[in-house]
Amino acid sequence: MKLKSQPEDFVVVEENTVSWDEKGAFAVYRVVKTGLNTLDVIDAMVEALQTTRSRVNYSGLKDRHAHTEQIVTVLHGPRKDVGGDNWHAEFQGRARHPVKPSTMIGNRFTITLRAVRPDEIPVVRTVIERVRATGLPNYFDDQRFGSARHGQGFFARSAIRGEWEEALRLTIGCPARKDSARDKRARSLIRDHWGKWKQLIEMLPRTHERAIVQHLAEHPGDWHGACNRVDRHLMGLMLVAYQSWLWNEVAAEFLREKVKDIEELGYSRGTFVYPLSLTPEEEAVVRDRDFPVPCHRTEWKNADERARFERLLAREGLKIENFKVDLEKHTFRAFRRPLLVRPAGLSIGAFEDDPLNPGLQFFRLNFSLPKGSFATVLIKAIQRRKVVDGEESAESDEDAE
């Protein structure tokens, strides 16, 4: 069973609230892209609209290997449509306020799975019925973890420990398989010439990595200062990545402890535990449960949830208080996340002959998820991929929720 044989097999439509007002200062654009990453499209929009990056707002990053639609606002943007290869931005009107993560409601998905064998069809139907009955564990999936999913460490864990050189190396000196060609080249150069900062300045294009290298050329050994020059958006992603992994670990442990009938499937950073069925007693325990992500500002509901994170952090050689890191541009956010989520409108289409894989079939899934939830957690359950016993299939190419 294959996911994303072509970008059109993974369709994501963002649901966002907009404060419509024809006298508003913000132009609202519906941005449609295929096979491109959100940040590259934003850069192209800035150039096409002759504006600045600081005037552009969006609610979240959308998958590169997909066909996606989302809302972007531009302060004092013009009333015109713009576009380029595999993307276009259609002017929709004006708004009083910009869109941002808090204005996003969720995403609607239409996902096509191909190369389905006849013996897999009953499994697919069973999983769909199961998720309707039990809900879906609300894990953060592989794409949340950036380069850490490729066997590299977490920036945040090194930063918490005060290991600033290692934190910086993980950020700008560790190319990963799914990096863009530009990022892979820059990070490979930095990895191969680590410490030769003046030489690297001449080798690197004008990117944010080059600015960090420039700082090290002028201030050798100032690893902490260099980390404080990491792009603010990237910094936020790297900090929450570690918190997300810790949340996954606690959520999986809780389900393993409280639910008897489970299935365990591996992902890049550990194991997902899925409930296969729930007794009335088990459902009462897990149905409305949530957990926080850990940080020094977390407000704990009870001693049990704090103790769960303290045990996990002890294995990491850390304490909750250590999360108060010395960074100028960002800090750890405190938020809670439901243990289970129920995909709205979950439906499955007919199984049909697959023109891309003769002799096999394809089908489509339709559903919606609230913001921050990952459609690929459902797909992993359907594909039963990366099974813990070692039966592991190739990694898919999701890059964002």
SULMO-V911542 format. One record per pair of residues at least 24 apart in sequence whose ideal C-beta (glycine too) atoms are under 10 Angstrom apart, sorted by sequence separation. I is the first residue (numbers start at 1). J is the second residue. D is the distance in whole Angstrom. If there is no record, write none. Layout:
BEGIN
i=(I/I)
j=(J/J)
d=(D/D)
END
This chain:
BEGIN
i=(27/37/38/40/51/71/73/74/146/147/150/152/183/186/189/207/245/248/258/259/294/296/343/344/374/377/37/38/39/49/51/73/146/150/151/169/182/195/244/245/248/295/296/298/342/343/344/376/7/8/36/37/38/51/72/73/148/150/168/183/195/208/259/294/295/296/297/343/344/374/375/7/8/29/31/36/37/41/45/49/50/51/71/72/73/147/149/150/182/186/255/258/259/295/296/297/342/343/374/6/7/27/35/36/37/46/49/50/71/146/147/148/149/150/241/257/258/295/296/341/342/373/6/7/26/29/33/35/36/41/45/49/70/147/149/150/165/197/294/295/296/341/372/25/33/34/35/36/38/42/48/73/146/147/255/293/295/343/371/26/31/33/34/35/37/41/49/147/254/255/258/305/341/34/35/36/38/42/45/48/50/71/146/147/172/254/338/341/343/346/369/33/34/35/48/49/71/146/341/33/34/38/48/70/255/297/298/338/343/348/32/33/47/48/143/172/251/254/296/297/298/299/301/337/338/343/32/33/48/142/147/172/173/295/296/297/298/337/341/31/32/33/45/47/70/172/254/295/297/298/299/335/341/31/32/44/45/69/171/172/251/294/295/296/297/298/30/31/44/45/48/59/60/68/69/251/293/295/30/31/44/49/57/58/59/60/147/172/251/293/294/295/29/30/31/44/48/57/58/59/60/171/172/250/293/16/17/29/30/41/45/49/56/57/58/59/250/292/293/16/28/29/41/44/45/55/57/58/59/66/67/248/250/292/293/14/15/16/28/29/40/45/57/59/60/63/168/172/247/250/292/293/14/27/28/29/41/44/59/62/66/246/247/290/291/292/14/26/27/28/41/57/58/59/247/290/291/26/27/40/41/42/60/246/247/290/291/14/25/26/27/29/36/41/59/168/245/246/290/291/13/24/25/26/27/28/36/38/243/244/246/289/290/12/25/26/27/33/35/36/243/254/288/289/290/12/24/25/26/27/29/30/31/32/33/34/35/36/242/243/254/257/287/288/289/11/25/27/29/31/33/34/35/242/243/287/288/10/18/27/29/33/34/240/242/286/287/12/13/14/15/16/17/19/32/33/169/172/254/285/286/10/11/12/13/14/15/16/18/32/33/168/171/172/240/243/250/253/287/7/9/10/11/12/13/14/15/16/31/32/33/165/167/168/171/239/7/9/10/11/12/13/14/16/31/32/164/166/167/168/172/251/283/7/8/9/10/11/12/14/30/31/32/164/165/168/172/250/253/4/6/7/8/29/30/31/164/165/167/168/171/249/250/253/6/7/29/30/163/164/167/171/249/4/6/7/29/30/162/164/165/168/250/3/4/27/28/29/30/162/164/165/168/172/246/247/249/250/278/28/29/30/164/167/171/246/249/27/28/29/164/171/27/28/159/247/275/27/28/246/249/26/27/28/171/245/246/249/26/27/159/170/24/25/26/158/24/25/26/28/246/22/23/24/25/26/28/167/20/21/22/24/25/26/155/246/20/21/22/23/24/25/26/18/20/21/24/242/18/19/20/21/155/18/19/20/21/159/18/19/17/18/19/7/18/19/64/155/156/159/160/17/18/19/63/155/158/159/243/18/242/258/17/61/155/156/160/16/155/156/159/16/19/154/155/156/157/158/239/255/14/17/18/154/156/157/254/255/17/155/156/239/251/16/17/154/155/156/251/16/17/146/154/157/239/247/251/15/16/153/154/156/157/243/247/248/250/251/14/15/16/148/154/156/240/242/243/247/14/15/16/146/147/154/239/243/14/15/145/146/149/154/235/238/239/240/243/247/13/14/15/144/145/148/235/236/237/239/240/244/13/14/147/148/235/236/239/243/12/13/146/232/234/235/236/240/11/12/13/144/145/149/232/233/234/235/236/11/12/13/144/145/148/230/232/233/236/11/12/227/228/230/231/232/10/11/12/144/145/227/228/229/230/10/11/140/144/145/227/228/229/230/9/10/11/140/144/227/228/8/9/10/224/227/228/9/10/140/141/144/145/224/225/274/8/9/140/144/224/274/9/139/140/272/276/6/139/140/274/4/5/140/141/274/3/4/5/6/139/140/272/3/4/5/138/139/267/272/2/3/4/5/138/267/274/2/3/137/140/1/2/3/139/265/1/2/65/138/139/267/1/2/64/137/266/272/1/137/154/265/271/273/1/64/265/272/137/151/271/137/149/150/151/263/265/267/268/270/1/149/265/266/267/148/149/265/266/148/263/265/266/1/145/265/266/1/145/264/265/266/144/145/263/264/266/134/137/142/143/144/263/264/266/141/142/266/134/140/141/142/268/139/141/244/267/140/139/141/139/130/139/139/137/139/160/127/137/137/136/137/136/156/40/134/135/39/134/40/133/134/37/131/133/134/135/130/131/133/134/130/133/130/127/130/130/134/135/127/134/137/126/133/135/134/135/138/134/138/140/160/161/160/161/160/161/160/167/157/160/157/162/167/157/161/154/160/164/159/160/162/159/160/161/162/157/160/159/156/159/159/156/156/61/160/159/61/156/39/39/140/139/138/138/139/137/138/137/138/139/135/137/138/135/136/137/138/135/136/134/135/136/135/136/134/135/131/133/131/132/136/131/132/131/132/128/131/132/129/178/128/177/128/129/178/128/177/178/127/178/125/124/125/124/144/121/144/120/136/138/143/138/140/141/142/118/136/140/141/143/109/138/139/140/141/142/106/113/116/138/139/141/142/108/109/116/131/138/141/108/109/112/128/136/139/140/141/106/113/116/125/136/139/141/142/110/115/124/128/136/138/141/114/117/120/121/137/113/114/115/116/118/120/124/136/137/139/112/114/115/117/118/121/136/114/117/118/112/115/116/117/137/142/115/116/136/150/114/115/116/131/149/114/115/116/131/113/114/113/114/112/113/128/131/112/113/127/130/131/111/112/113/127/111/112/128/142/143/146/110/111/127/128/142/143/144/109/110/111/127/141/142/143/144/109/110/111/126/127/142/143/144/109/110/124/125/127/141/142/143/144/108/109/124/143/108/109/123/124/141/107/108/109/123/124/141/107/108/123/140/106/107/120/105/106/107/120/106/107/111/120/105/106/107/111/104/105/106/107/109/113/116/104/106/107/108/109/111/116/103/104/107/111/102/109/113/101/109/113/101/111/107/66/60/59/60/63/63/65/66/65/66/68/64/65/66/63/64/65/66/63/64/65/63/64/62/63/61/62/63/61/62/60/61/60/9/5/6/5/2/5/9/11/15/2/15/2/9/11/13/15/16/1/15/5/12/14/2/1/1/2/1/38/1/37/38/12/37/10/10/10/4/3/4/3/3/1/3/3/1/2/1/3/1/1/10/10/10/12/12/7/2/1/2/4/3/4/2/3/4/3)
j=(51/61/62/64/75/95/97/98/170/171/174/176/207/210/213/231/269/272/282/283/318/320/367/368/398/401/62/63/64/74/76/98/171/175/176/194/207/220/269/270/273/320/321/323/367/368/369/401/33/34/62/63/64/77/98/99/174/176/194/209/221/234/285/320/321/322/323/369/370/400/401/34/35/56/58/63/64/68/72/76/77/78/98/99/100/174/176/177/209/213/282/285/286/322/323/324/369/370/401/34/35/55/63/64/65/74/77/78/99/174/175/176/177/178/269/285/286/323/324/369/370/401/35/36/55/58/62/64/65/70/74/78/99/176/178/179/194/226/323/324/325/370/401/55/63/64/65/66/68/72/78/103/176/177/285/323/325/373/401/57/62/64/65/66/68/72/80/178/285/286/289/336/372/66/67/68/70/74/77/80/82/103/178/179/204/286/370/373/375/378/401/66/67/68/81/82/104/179/374/67/68/72/82/104/289/331/332/372/377/382/67/68/82/83/178/207/286/289/331/332/333/334/336/372/373/378/68/69/84/178/183/208/209/331/332/333/334/373/377/68/69/70/82/84/107/209/291/332/334/335/336/372/378/69/70/82/83/107/209/210/289/332/333/334/335/336/69/70/83/84/87/98/99/107/108/290/332/334/70/71/84/89/97/98/99/100/187/212/291/333/334/335/70/71/72/85/89/98/99/100/101/212/213/291/334/58/59/71/72/83/87/91/98/99/100/101/292/334/335/59/71/72/84/87/88/98/100/101/102/109/110/291/293/335/336/58/59/60/72/73/84/89/101/103/104/107/212/216/291/294/336/337/59/72/73/74/86/89/104/107/111/291/292/335/336/337/60/72/73/74/87/103/104/105/293/336/337/73/74/87/88/89/107/293/294/337/338/62/73/74/75/77/84/89/107/216/293/294/338/339/62/73/74/75/76/77/85/87/292/293/295/338/339/62/75/76/77/83/85/86/293/304/338/339/340/63/75/76/77/78/80/81/82/83/84/85/86/87/293/294/305/308/338/339/340/63/77/79/81/83/85/86/87/294/295/339/340/63/71/80/82/86/87/293/295/339/340/66/67/68/69/70/71/73/86/87/223/226/308/339/340/65/66/67/68/69/70/71/73/87/88/223/226/227/295/298/305/308/342/63/65/66/67/68/69/70/71/72/87/88/89/221/223/224/227/295/64/66/67/68/69/70/71/73/88/89/221/223/224/225/229/308/340/65/66/67/68/69/70/72/88/89/90/222/223/226/230/308/311/63/65/66/67/88/89/90/223/224/226/227/230/308/309/312/66/67/89/90/223/224/227/231/309/65/67/68/90/91/223/225/226/229/311/65/66/89/90/91/92/224/226/227/230/234/308/309/311/312/340/91/92/93/227/230/234/309/312/91/92/93/228/235/92/93/224/312/340/93/94/312/315/93/94/95/238/312/313/316/94/95/227/238/93/94/95/227/94/95/96/98/316/93/94/95/96/97/99/238/92/93/94/96/97/98/227/318/93/94/95/96/97/98/99/92/94/95/98/316/93/94/95/96/230/94/95/96/97/235/95/96/95/96/97/86/97/98/143/234/235/238/239/97/98/99/143/235/238/239/323/99/323/339/99/143/237/238/242/99/238/239/242/100/103/238/239/240/241/242/323/339/99/102/103/239/241/242/339/340/103/241/242/325/337/103/104/241/242/243/338/104/105/234/242/245/327/335/339/104/105/242/243/245/246/332/336/337/339/340/104/105/106/238/244/246/330/332/333/337/105/106/107/237/238/245/330/334/106/107/237/238/241/246/327/330/331/332/335/339/106/107/108/237/238/241/328/329/330/332/333/337/107/108/241/242/329/330/333/337/107/108/241/327/329/330/331/335/107/108/109/240/241/245/328/329/330/331/332/108/109/110/241/242/245/327/329/330/333/109/110/325/326/328/329/330/109/110/111/243/244/326/327/328/329/110/111/240/244/245/327/328/329/330/110/111/112/241/245/328/329/110/111/112/326/329/330/112/113/243/244/247/248/327/328/377/112/113/244/248/328/378/114/244/245/377/381/112/245/246/380/111/112/247/248/381/111/112/113/114/247/248/380/112/113/114/247/248/376/381/112/113/114/115/248/377/384/113/114/248/251/113/114/115/251/377/114/115/178/251/252/380/115/116/178/251/380/386/116/252/269/380/386/388/117/180/381/388/254/268/388/255/267/268/269/381/383/385/386/388/120/268/384/385/386/268/269/385/386/269/384/386/387/123/267/387/388/124/268/387/388/389/268/269/387/388/390/259/262/267/268/269/388/389/391/267/268/392/261/267/268/269/395/267/269/372/395/269/270/272/271/263/272/273/272/274/295/263/273/274/274/275/275/295/180/274/275/180/275/182/275/276/180/274/276/277/278/274/275/277/278/275/278/276/274/277/278/282/283/276/283/286/276/283/286/286/287/290/287/291/293/313/316/316/317/317/318/318/325/316/319/317/322/327/318/322/316/322/326/322/323/325/323/324/325/326/322/325/325/323/326/327/325/327/233/332/332/237/332/233/234/337/337/337/338/339/338/339/339/340/341/338/340/341/339/340/341/342/340/341/340/341/342/342/343/342/343/340/342/341/342/346/342/343/343/346/343/346/347/346/395/346/395/347/348/397/348/397/398/348/399/348/348/351/351/372/351/374/351/367/369/374/370/372/373/374/351/369/373/374/376/343/372/373/374/375/376/341/348/351/373/374/376/377/344/345/352/367/374/377/345/346/349/365/373/376/377/378/344/351/354/363/374/377/379/380/349/354/363/367/375/377/380/354/357/360/361/377/354/355/356/357/359/361/365/377/378/380/354/356/357/359/360/363/378/357/360/361/356/359/360/361/381/386/360/361/381/395/360/361/362/377/395/361/362/363/378/361/362/362/363/362/363/378/381/363/364/378/381/382/363/364/365/379/364/365/381/395/396/399/364/365/381/382/396/397/398/364/365/366/382/396/397/398/399/365/366/367/382/383/398/399/400/366/367/381/382/384/398/399/400/401/366/367/382/401/367/368/382/383/400/367/368/369/383/384/401/368/369/384/401/368/369/382/368/369/370/383/370/371/375/384/370/371/372/376/370/371/372/373/375/379/382/371/373/374/375/376/378/383/371/372/375/379/371/378/382/371/379/383/372/382/401/375/371/371/372/375/376/396/397/397/398/400/397/398/399/397/398/399/400/398/399/400/399/400/399/400/399/400/401/400/401/400/401/401/356/354/356/356/354/357/362/364/368/356/369/357/364/366/368/370/371/357/371/362/369/371/360/360/361/362/362/399/363/399/400/375/400/375/376/379/376/376/379/379/380/379/382/383/382/383/383/385/384/385/396/397/398/400/401/397/393/393/394/396/396/397/396/397/398/398)
d=(9/7/5/8/8/9/8/8/9/8/8/7/8/8/9/10/5/8/6/9/9/6/4/4/8/9/8/9/10/6/8/4/9/9/9/7/8/8/9/7/10/7/6/8/9/7/8/8/9/7/9/8/8/6/9/5/9/4/10/8/10/8/8/6/10/8/8/6/9/9/7/5/9/9/8/10/4/9/7/10/10/9/10/7/9/6/8/6/10/9/9/5/7/10/4/8/9/10/5/9/5/10/10/6/9/9/6/8/5/10/8/9/10/7/9/10/6/4/4/6/10/7/9/9/9/10/7/7/10/9/7/6/9/4/8/9/9/10/7/8/9/7/7/10/10/10/7/9/8/7/10/9/8/9/10/10/10/8/8/8/9/9/9/8/10/8/8/8/9/7/9/10/9/8/8/9/7/10/9/9/10/8/9/8/10/8/8/5/8/8/8/9/5/10/10/6/9/10/9/8/8/9/4/9/10/8/9/10/10/10/8/6/9/8/9/9/10/7/9/7/10/7/8/7/9/6/7/8/7/10/10/9/9/8/7/8/5/9/9/8/5/8/6/9/9/5/7/4/4/9/9/9/9/7/8/8/9/10/9/10/9/8/7/8/10/9/6/5/9/9/10/10/10/9/9/10/8/5/8/7/5/8/9/9/5/9/9/6/6/7/9/9/9/6/5/9/8/4/6/6/6/8/8/6/7/9/10/7/8/10/8/10/9/6/8/5/9/7/6/6/6/5/8/7/10/9/6/9/8/9/9/10/9/7/8/9/10/9/8/7/10/6/10/6/6/10/7/10/6/8/5/7/7/9/5/7/9/9/4/8/9/10/8/10/7/8/7/10/7/8/5/9/9/9/5/5/6/4/5/9/10/10/9/7/8/6/9/7/9/7/8/7/9/8/10/9/10/6/5/6/10/9/10/6/7/8/8/10/9/7/10/8/6/6/6/8/3/10/9/6/4/10/8/4/9/6/10/6/7/7/10/9/10/9/9/10/5/6/9/6/9/10/10/8/8/10/9/7/8/9/10/5/9/9/7/9/9/6/6/9/8/6/7/7/10/6/7/6/9/8/10/7/9/10/9/4/9/8/7/10/6/7/7/8/8/6/10/4/8/7/8/5/9/10/10/10/8/7/10/9/9/4/5/4/5/4/9/10/7/6/9/8/7/9/7/9/9/8/7/7/7/8/6/10/8/8/10/8/9/10/10/10/10/6/8/8/8/8/8/10/9/5/8/9/4/5/8/5/9/9/9/5/5/9/7/8/4/9/9/5/6/9/6/8/10/5/4/5/9/5/6/9/9/5/9/9/6/8/10/9/9/9/9/9/7/10/10/6/5/8/8/9/8/10/10/9/10/6/10/7/6/10/5/9/7/7/6/6/4/10/9/9/8/5/9/10/8/8/6/6/9/10/6/5/7/10/7/10/6/8/7/8/8/8/5/9/4/8/7/9/8/7/7/5/7/7/8/9/9/9/5/4/9/5/8/10/6/6/9/8/8/9/8/8/7/6/10/9/8/10/6/5/8/10/5/8/9/9/5/4/10/9/5/9/8/9/10/9/10/8/10/10/10/9/8/8/10/8/8/7/9/10/8/9/9/6/8/6/4/5/9/10/8/7/8/8/10/10/9/8/9/9/7/9/7/6/7/9/5/8/4/8/8/6/8/6/7/7/10/5/6/9/4/9/8/10/6/7/6/9/10/9/10/6/10/10/10/9/7/4/9/9/10/10/9/9/8/6/8/5/10/7/9/7/6/9/8/7/10/7/9/10/7/9/8/8/9/10/10/6/6/8/10/6/9/8/10/6/6/9/7/8/9/8/5/5/8/10/5/4/6/10/10/4/9/9/10/7/8/8/5/10/9/9/9/10/10/8/6/8/6/9/8/9/4/9/8/7/8/10/9/10/8/6/8/4/9/10/7/9/6/9/7/8/7/9/5/6/7/5/9/9/9/6/8/8/8/9/7/9/7/8/7/9/10/4/10/9/9/10/9/9/9/9/8/8/4/9/10/10/7/9/7/7/10/9/10/10/9/9/8/7/9/6/7/9/9/9/8/6/7/8/9/5/9/5/9/8/9/6/9/8/10/9/10/7/8/9/9/6/5/10/7/10/7/4/10/7/8/7/6/9/9/6/9/9/5/8/9/6/9/10/7/9/7/9/10/8/6/6/8/8/10/8/9/9/8/10/6/4/7/9/6/8/6/7/4/7/8/6/7/9/9/6/5/8/7/8/7/9/10/6/9/5/9/9/10/6/9/9/9/9/10/7/5/7/10/10/9/7/7/8/10/10/9/9/10/9/10/10/6/9/7/9/10/10/7/6/8/7/9/10/8/8/8/10/5/10/9/8/7/9/10/7/9/8/10/8/5/8/8/6/9/7/10/9/9/9/8/9/9/9/8/9/8/9/9/9/9/10/9/9/8/10/7/6/10/7/9/9/9/10/8/8/10/5/9/10/6/8/10/9/10/8/10/6/5/8/9/7/8/10/9/9/10/9/8/8/10/8/9/6/5/10/10/6/7/6/10/9/6/4/9/7/8/10/4/5/8/6/7/5/6/9/9/10/10/10/8/9/8/8/7/6/9/7/10/10/9/7/9/9/10/7/5/10/10/10/7/7/7/10/8/10/6/8/10/10/9/7/9/8/9/9/9/9/9/4/7/8/8/9/7/8/7/10/10/7/6/7/5/10/9/10/10/9/8/5/8/10/9/8/8/9/9/10/8/10/7/10/9/5/9/9/9/6/7/10/10/8/8/5/10/9/7/7/10/9/8/8/10/9/9/6/10/9/9/6/4/9/8/8/6/6/6/8/10/9/6/8/9/9/5/5/7/9/7/8/6/10/8/8/8/7/7/9/4/6/9/6/6/9/7/7/8/8/8/9/9/5/7/10/7/8/9/7/9/9/6/5/5/8/8/9/10/10/7/8/5/10/10/5/10/7/5/8/10/9/7/5/9/7/9/10/10/8/7/9/6/7/8/6/6/7/8/7/8/9/10/10/5/7/9/10/7/7/8/7/8/6/6/9/9/6/8/9/4/7/7/9/7/5/10/9/9/6/8/8/5/7/10/5/7/10/10/10/9/10/10/9/7/7/9/9/7/7/10/8/9/9/8/10/7/8/9/9/9/8/9/4/8/9/8/7/9/8/9/7/9/6/5/10/5/8/9/5/8/6/8/4/9/7/8/7/9/9/8/6/9/8/9/9/7/8/10/7/9/9/9/9/9/10/8/9/10/9/9/9/10/9/9/9/10/7/7/8/8/8/9/9/10/8/10/6/9/9/9/7/7/9/5/9/9/8/9/9/8/9/9/10/9/9/9/6/5/6/9/8/8/8)
END
